[in-house]
């Protein structure tokens, strides 16, 4: 009796283990939904460490929606690191929206890191991308600050390898800068902001991106700084500083030249003093050699004294500054 109970216990334990390893309930649900999947396939998923519920439930959903998929394709996509449930939902949404989308392309988009379901939804319901404020300067030097709203629709064929929203925003900003920069005055931009939209749309900015631009609307246009006047002011200030530097250079050169002239005058005065010091020597030598006599020497001194007296008398009627100038000149 004890042995029979032990055998029954072992059989019960084995049955519970079998139920935990083989998802019989999932197999019954799949069979009731018309999805043909064998118990061996489910056991194989367990052995490959693939949760059967993440494969069978999306397959049931796809069969009910009439989307052609297979267990093997879903399992292969899961093993590749993809999101099986999201891919199946995208296929169902694309079928309902009459958008041609095959499983291979949807799986490729999902493995590329993009949300394929969001892409399908964006194809049905376009998305509005708002650009940051873009500052541009018209030809008259006035800064114009514009902000745009870009309505885009996902391009399923270019989702793999196509540029994202950042590229769209950058290209639209470039188009705004180009349009404003080519305008003669900022008033033209304020009067016709749709010129920006037309110019940007004509450039085909959605080329090479994962989106298709439907429209570009200018949401806000403001006037910024007077860049032209500021540049002219800065240039005038720079010219002023250059002129001041040149004037200072000329002043310093003049001072240096003046000092050089003063040094030259002192040098010439030193030479005059040196030459005057030679006069007594020459007189003494002339007297020793008999070229001049004592009377000639006294006559020369009288002549010098008479000359000094005449100069003193001539300065008596002149202003003091002129007299000083004459004295300095004599010195």
Residue pairs with C-beta under 8 A, 6 or more apart in sequence:
21 43
21 46
22 39
22 42
22 43
22 46
23 42
23 52
23 53
23 56
24 39
26 42
26 52
26 53
26 56
27 37
27 39
27 42
29 56
29 60
30 36
30 37
30 56
30 59
30 60
31 37
33 60
33 63
33 64
34 63
35 56
35 59
35 60
35 63
37 56
37 59
37 71
41 71
42 52
42 56
45 51
45 52
45 55
45 75
46 52
48 75
48 79
50 75
50 78
50 79
54 78
54 84
54 85
55 71
55 74
55 75
55 78
55 84
56 71
57 85
58 69
58 74
58 84
58 85
58 87
58 88
59 69
59 70
59 71
59 74
59 88
61 88
61 89
61 92
62 68
62 69
62 88
62 91
62 92
63 69
65 91
65 92
65 95
66 95
67 88
67 91
67 92
67 95
68 103
69 88
69 91
69 103
73 103
73 107
74 84
74 88
77 84
77 87
77 107
77 110
77 111
78 84
80 107
80 111
81 111
82 107
82 110
82 111
83 110
86 110
86 115
86 116
86 117
87 103
87 106
87 107
87 110
87 116
89 117
90 101
90 106
90 110
90 116
90 117
90 119
90 120
91 101
91 103
91 106
93 117
93 120
93 121
93 124
94 100
94 101
94 106
94 120
94 123
94 156
95 101
97 120
97 123
97 124
99 120
99 123
99 124
99 156
101 120
101 156
105 156
105 160
106 116
108 160
109 116
109 119
109 156
109 159
109 160
110 116
112 159
112 160
112 161
114 159
114 160
114 210
116 159
118 154
119 154
119 156
119 159
119 210
120 154
120 156
122 152
122 153
122 154
123 153
123 154
123 155
123 156
126 151
126 152
126 153
126 214
127 151
127 152
127 153
127 154
128 149
128 150
128 151
128 152
129 149
129 150
129 151
129 152
129 165
129 168
129 169
130 147
130 148
130 149
130 150
130 219
131 147
131 148
131 149
131 150
131 169
131 172
131 173
131 176
132 147
132 169
132 173
133 145
133 146
133 147
133 220
133 222
134 145
134 146
134 147
134 148
134 173
134 176
134 177
135 143
135 144
135 145
135 224
136 143
136 144
136 145
136 146
136 176
136 177
136 179
136 180
136 181
137 143
137 144
137 180
137 181
137 227
137 228
138 144
138 180
138 181
138 183
138 184
138 185
138 186
138 188
138 189
139 181
139 182
139 183
139 184
139 185
140 184
140 185
140 186
140 228
141 226
141 227
141 228
141 229
141 231
142 185
142 186
142 223
142 224
142 226
142 227
142 228
143 186
143 223
143 224
143 225
143 226
143 227
144 180
144 186
144 189
144 190
144 221
144 222
144 223
144 224
145 220
145 221
145 222
145 223
145 224
146 176
146 180
146 189
146 193
146 196
146 218
146 220
146 221
146 222
147 218
147 219
147 220
147 221
148 172
148 176
148 196
148 197
148 200
148 216
148 217
148 218
148 219
149 216
149 217
149 219
150 168
150 169
150 172
150 213
150 215
150 216
150 217
151 213
151 214
151 215
151 216
151 217
152 165
152 168
152 206
152 211
152 212
152 213
152 214
153 211
153 212
153 214
154 210
154 211
154 212
155 162
155 206
155 209
155 210
155 211
155 212
158 208
158 209
158 210
159 210
162 208
162 209
162 210
162 211
163 208
163 209
163 210
164 209
164 210
165 211
167 208
167 209
168 205
168 206
168 209
168 211
168 213
171 203
171 205
172 200
172 205
172 216
175 196
175 199
175 200
175 203
175 205
176 196
176 200
178 199
179 189
179 195
179 196
179 199
179 200
180 186
180 189
180 196
183 189
183 195
186 223
188 195
189 195
189 196
189 221
190 221
190 223
193 218
193 221
194 218
196 216
196 218
197 215
197 216
197 217
197 218
200 216
201 213
201 215
201 216
205 213
206 212
206 213
269 331
283 292
283 297
286 292
287 293
287 294
287 297
311 326
311 330
315 322
315 323
315 326
318 326
